[in-house]
């Protein structure tokens, strides 16, 4: 990243992880038959920060940042490889519940 003076700014892995560790949740309800849902990653944030979908929904994350990002379930239920700019990761949620990720 570049700072406001155009110089390269380095962030530690811990600082990047802390920025990405905001609580983010997908809640899956018992209602069946759902249209796909989309989440974006921009400025080291997920948008929207929470999402409620019916069971059976496929949620797709798209990295809109220039830096690579990975999607990681807090409980280990799912995870992606590193996503470059405009790459996507999709996860189908078949079971009801609340899934936290970072």
C-alpha positions, 0 to 999 in steps of 0.5 A: 500500500502507499501512504498519502505521500506516495511512499510504500507502507508496509503492514505487519501480518498482525495488523492486517489480520486485526483489521480483517478480524471484525466480527462478520456473520452469515446466519442461515435460516430454515427456509429453503430455496434461495437465490445466490447471495453476494459479499464484497471485500473492499478496503479490508472490510466485508460488505455487507458485514452480516447476511441472513440467508435461507438454507441452501443458499450459495454465498459468493465473496468477491475480492475488490481490493488489490491485495489478496484476501482469504475467507476463513470460517472461525469454526473451520467449516469452510475456507478459501485460498488467497483471492486476488483482485476480482477473484471469487470464492463460493460456499453453499450453506445447507445447514441452519446456523450462524457462521462467523468468518474473517 
